[in-house]
Amino acid sequence: MKVLNKITGSLLIIAMLFSLLSDACFAVTSDYTIKDGMLKAYTGTEKDLTIPNNLGITRIEMYAFTNCETLTSVTIPANIEYIDSRAFMGCSRLTSISVVSGNANYKSVSGVLFNKDITQLVTYPFGKIGDYTIPSGVTEIQTMAFFGCQGLSSVAIPEGVKKIGDAAFAGCPLLTEVTIPASLEYLENTTFGQCRALIKIGVVKGNTNYASMDGVLFNKDMTELLCFPSGRAGSYKVPSSVRTIGNCAFNNCTLLFGVTIPLGITKIEADAFLMHRADEGNHFVDCDKYQ
């Protein structure tokens, strides 16, 4: 009986070890943290990285390569099925994301990552500099696709783009003007947040969802103020047609020292004036009663 108990106990321990190994993250090398086919983190120092195709990786998760400051190029293997648009955030020297020809889900054009049929722009490398024209045929710019791209000096958004994801262009310090195409149906208020040089957001005539006045972005009937360009200085008087000031509408507008709000305003959403605090200078919001 004692022998049987020992054997049973040993088998239980072995079973528990297999269970723990199957559930736990395992490092195939010291540079990769992988769990259930998901690349959770890369901590290597390669300059030109080709992700191995024999590690069982099928997904590249959010922030997997965050702040890999030595990385200048990365090649995606054929077996990758999913890449989060935030996977390469903070890779300040990354100028090219390539995809091998056999990948069924993704494609690279001039170092920029797209889905296979080039209808979704997934990620723009953080280290690329200069002007960029998004290819025709793209219908969606994914969440944070250009977030924090320090060298992006201008971007042309083509007709046909219907959706721009949350914070897609936020934190791009060199952008001064952006024009929304007539085709655009949806964008988040935070799309152009914290672009500290941005002074104008234009909208192409014919757009049925958005309008622009004096470089400020509104919904079509101008009842909601969606985004005030972060680089605008001085004071601003909200148009009398506006009823709602949207979430993060004046986010990080550190050069704006005065906002006059008309009587007709019925709603000011959360964080509409985020970072406008009394200890940051002579900023104020004047809820003036006028028509």
C-alpha positions as CSV (number, residue, x, y, z in Angstrom):
1,M,0.0,0.0,0.0
2,K,2.8,2.4,0.9
3,V,4.5,1.7,-2.5
4,L,1.1,2.4,-4.3
5,N,0.7,5.6,-2.4
6,K,4.2,6.7,-3.3
7,I,3.6,6.0,-7.0
8,T,0.2,7.8,-6.9
9,G,1.9,10.8,-5.2
10,S,4.6,10.9,-7.8
11,L,2.1,10.8,-10.6
12,L,0.2,13.6,-9.1
13,I,3.3,15.7,-8.8
14,I,4.2,15.1,-12.4
15,A,0.7,16.0,-13.5
16,M,0.8,19.2,-11.5
17,L,4.2,20.1,-13.1
18,F,2.8,19.6,-16.6
19,S,-0.2,21.7,-15.7
20,L,1.9,24.5,-14.4
21,L,4.2,24.4,-17.5
22,S,1.2,24.6,-19.8
23,D,-0.3,27.6,-18.1
24,A,2.9,29.6,-17.3
25,C,4.7,32.0,-19.6
26,F,7.9,30.4,-20.8
27,A,11.0,32.0,-22.3
28,V,12.1,30.1,-25.3
29,T,15.2,32.3,-25.2
30,S,16.1,35.0,-22.7
31,D,14.7,37.6,-25.1
32,Y,11.1,36.2,-25.7
33,T,8.3,35.8,-23.2
34,I,5.6,33.6,-24.8
35,K,2.3,32.3,-23.5
36,D,-0.2,30.1,-25.5
37,G,1.3,31.3,-28.8
38,M,1.2,35.0,-27.7
39,L,4.4,37.1,-27.7
40,K,4.0,39.0,-24.5
41,A,7.4,40.7,-24.4
42,Y,10.6,41.0,-26.2
43,T,13.6,42.2,-24.2
44,G,16.4,41.7,-26.7
45,T,18.8,44.3,-28.1
46,E,18.8,43.3,-31.8
47,K,19.0,46.2,-34.2
48,D,17.5,44.4,-37.2
49,L,15.2,41.7,-35.9
50,T,13.6,38.8,-37.7
51,I,11.1,37.1,-35.4
52,P,11.8,33.4,-35.5
53,N,9.1,31.2,-37.0
54,N,9.9,28.2,-34.9
55,L,8.8,29.6,-31.5
56,G,5.1,28.9,-31.8
57,I,4.2,32.6,-31.9
58,T,0.9,33.4,-33.7
59,R,0.0,36.6,-31.9
60,I,2.0,39.7,-31.0
61,E,0.3,41.4,-28.1
62,M,-0.1,45.0,-27.0
63,Y,3.2,46.6,-25.9
64,A,5.2,43.4,-26.7
65,F,8.1,45.6,-28.1
66,T,7.5,48.7,-26.0
67,N,10.6,50.9,-25.6
68,C,12.9,48.6,-27.5
69,E,15.1,51.5,-28.3
70,T,17.8,49.6,-30.3
71,L,15.3,48.2,-32.8
72,T,15.5,49.8,-36.2
73,S,13.7,47.1,-38.3
74,V,11.6,44.1,-37.7
75,T,10.5,41.3,-40.0
76,I,7.2,39.5,-39.3
77,P,7.2,35.7,-40.1
78,A,4.5,33.9,-42.1
79,N,2.8,32.2,-39.0
80,I,1.7,35.5,-37.3
81,E,-2.1,35.8,-37.3
82,Y,-2.6,38.9,-35.2
83,I,-0.6,42.0,-34.3
84,D,-1.9,44.6,-31.9
85,S,-1.5,48.1,-33.3
86,R,0.3,49.1,-30.1
87,A,2.8,46.3,-30.2
88,F,5.8,48.6,-31.2
89,M,4.9,51.7,-29.1
90,G,8.0,53.7,-28.0
91,C,10.4,52.0,-30.4
92,S,12.0,55.4,-31.2
93,R,14.5,54.1,-33.8
94,L,12.1,51.7,-35.6
95,T,11.9,52.8,-39.3
96,S,10.7,49.6,-41.0
97,I,8.2,46.8,-40.3
98,S,8.5,44.1,-43.0
99,V,6.3,41.0,-43.6
100,V,7.4,37.8,-45.3
101,S,5.4,37.1,-48.5
102,G,3.8,34.0,-47.2
103,N,1.9,35.7,-44.3
104,A,-1.8,35.5,-45.0
105,N,-2.9,38.3,-42.7
106,Y,-0.4,41.2,-43.0
107,K,1.5,43.2,-45.6
108,S,4.1,45.9,-45.5
109,V,4.2,48.9,-47.8
110,S,7.3,51.1,-47.6
111,G,8.0,49.8,-44.0
112,V,4.4,50.6,-42.8
113,L,2.3,47.7,-41.5
114,F,-1.1,47.0,-43.0
115,N,-3.6,44.1,-43.1
116,K,-3.2,41.8,-46.1
117,D,-5.5,43.7,-48.5
118,I,-4.1,47.1,-47.4
119,T,-7.5,48.4,-46.2
120,Q,-6.4,48.8,-42.6
121,L,-3.3,50.8,-41.5
122,V,-2.1,48.9,-38.4
123,T,1.1,50.6,-37.3
124,Y,3.4,53.4,-38.6
125,P,7.0,52.9,-37.3
126,F,7.8,55.4,-34.6
127,G,11.2,56.2,-36.0
128,K,10.1,57.2,-39.6
129,I,10.5,60.8,-40.3
130,G,9.1,63.3,-42.9
131,D,5.8,63.5,-44.8
132,Y,3.5,60.5,-45.3
133,T,0.7,59.9,-47.7
134,I,-1.6,57.0,-46.7
135,P,-2.2,54.7,-49.7
136,S,-5.6,54.9,-51.5
137,G,-7.8,52.0,-50.7
138,V,-7.2,52.3,-47.0
139,T,-10.6,52.5,-45.1
140,E,-9.4,52.4,-41.5
141,I,-6.6,53.7,-39.4
142,Q,-6.3,51.6,-36.3
143,T,-6.1,52.7,-32.7
144,M,-2.8,54.5,-31.9
145,A,-1.4,53.7,-35.3
146,F,0.7,56.9,-35.4
147,F,0.7,57.6,-31.7
148,G,3.8,59.4,-30.5
149,C,5.6,59.4,-34.0
150,Q,8.1,62.2,-33.2
151,G,9.3,62.6,-36.8
152,L,6.0,62.7,-38.7
153,S,5.8,66.1,-40.2
154,S,2.6,65.8,-42.2
155,V,0.1,63.2,-43.2
156,A,-2.3,63.0,-46.1
157,I,-5.5,61.1,-45.4
158,P,-7.0,59.9,-48.7
159,E,-10.6,59.8,-49.7
160,G,-12.1,56.4,-48.8
161,V,-10.9,56.4,-45.2
162,K,-14.0,55.8,-43.1
163,K,-12.7,55.3,-39.6
164,I,-9.9,56.6,-37.5
165,G,-9.2,54.9,-34.2
166,D,-8.7,56.2,-30.7
167,A,-5.6,58.4,-30.3
168,A,-4.5,57.4,-33.8
169,F,-2.4,60.6,-34.3
170,A,-2.1,61.7,-30.7
171,G,1.3,62.9,-29.5
172,C,2.7,63.7,-33.0
173,P,4.6,66.9,-32.1
174,L,5.4,68.1,-35.7
175,L,1.9,67.9,-37.2
176,T,0.6,71.4,-37.9
177,E,-2.4,70.7,-40.1
178,V,-4.6,67.7,-40.8
179,T,-7.5,67.4,-43.3
180,I,-10.4,65.0,-42.8
181,P,-11.7,63.4,-46.1
182,A,-15.3,63.6,-47.1
183,S,-15.6,59.8,-46.7
184,L,-14.8,59.8,-42.9
185,E,-17.7,58.4,-40.8
186,Y,-16.1,58.0,-37.4
187,L,-13.2,59.3,-35.3
188,E,-12.5,59.5,-31.6
189,N,-12.2,62.9,-29.9
190,T,-8.7,61.9,-28.8
191,T,-7.6,61.2,-32.4
192,F,-5.4,64.4,-32.5
193,G,-4.8,64.9,-28.8
194,Q,-1.6,66.4,-27.6
195,C,-0.3,67.3,-31.0
196,R,1.4,70.4,-29.7
197,A,2.1,72.1,-33.0
198,L,-1.4,71.4,-34.5
199,I,-3.2,74.6,-35.4
200,K,-5.8,73.5,-37.9
201,I,-8.1,70.5,-38.4
202,G,-9.9,70.9,-41.8
203,V,-12.8,68.9,-43.2
204,V,-13.3,68.3,-47.0
205,K,-16.6,69.7,-48.3
206,G,-19.2,67.0,-48.7
207,N,-18.4,65.2,-45.4
208,T,-21.8,64.4,-43.9
209,N,-20.5,63.7,-40.3
210,Y,-18.0,66.5,-39.5
211,A,-17.4,70.2,-40.0
212,S,-14.6,72.6,-39.3
213,M,-14.7,76.3,-38.4
214,D,-11.5,78.3,-37.9
215,G,-9.6,75.0,-37.8
216,V,-11.6,73.6,-34.9
217,L,-13.4,70.2,-35.4
218,F,-17.2,69.8,-34.8
219,N,-19.9,67.4,-35.6
220,K,-21.8,68.2,-38.8
221,D,-24.5,70.5,-37.4
222,M,-21.9,72.1,-35.1
223,T,-23.8,71.3,-31.9
224,E,-20.7,69.4,-30.5
225,L,-17.2,70.7,-30.3
226,L,-15.0,67.6,-30.8
227,C,-11.4,68.7,-30.9
228,F,-9.6,72.0,-30.5
229,P,-6.1,71.9,-32.0
230,S,-3.5,71.7,-29.2
231,G,-1.1,74.1,-30.8
232,R,-3.5,77.0,-31.0
233,A,-2.6,80.0,-28.7
234,G,-4.6,82.8,-27.3
235,S,-8.3,82.8,-26.4
236,Y,-11.3,81.1,-28.0
237,K,-15.0,81.8,-28.1
238,V,-17.1,78.7,-28.5
239,P,-19.8,79.2,-31.3
240,S,-23.3,79.8,-30.0
241,S,-24.6,76.7,-31.9
242,V,-22.6,74.3,-29.7
243,R,-24.5,72.4,-27.0
244,T,-21.9,69.9,-26.0
245,I,-18.1,70.2,-25.4
246,G,-16.9,66.7,-26.0
247,N,-14.6,64.4,-24.0
248,C,-11.0,65.7,-24.2
249,A,-12.0,68.4,-26.6
250,F,-9.4,70.8,-25.2
251,N,-6.9,68.2,-24.1
252,N,-3.5,69.5,-23.3
253,C,-4.1,72.9,-25.0
254,T,-1.4,74.5,-22.9
255,L,-1.1,77.7,-25.1
256,L,-4.8,78.5,-24.7
257,F,-5.4,81.0,-21.9
258,G,-9.1,81.7,-22.2
259,V,-12.3,79.9,-23.3
260,T,-15.7,81.7,-23.4
261,I,-18.6,79.3,-23.2
262,P,-22.1,80.4,-24.5
263,L,-25.3,80.2,-22.6
264,G,-26.7,77.4,-24.8
265,I,-24.1,74.8,-23.6
266,T,-25.9,71.9,-21.8
267,K,-23.1,69.4,-21.4
268,I,-19.3,69.5,-20.8
269,E,-18.0,65.9,-21.0
270,A,-15.3,64.3,-18.8
271,D,-11.8,65.6,-19.2
272,A,-13.0,68.3,-21.8
273,F,-10.3,70.6,-20.4
274,L,-7.8,68.0,-19.3
275,M,-4.5,69.6,-18.0
276,H,-6.0,73.0,-17.7
277,R,-5.3,73.4,-14.0
278,A,-4.9,76.5,-11.9
279,D,-1.3,75.6,-11.1
280,E,-0.3,75.5,-14.7
281,G,-0.5,79.2,-15.3
282,N,-3.1,81.8,-16.1
283,H,-5.6,79.5,-17.8
284,F,-9.3,80.1,-17.3
285,V,-12.8,79.1,-18.5
286,D,-15.3,81.9,-18.6
287,C,-18.9,80.7,-18.6
288,D,-20.2,84.0,-20.0
289,K,-24.0,84.5,-20.4
290,Y,-24.6,85.9,-23.8
291,Q,-26.5,85.1,-27.0
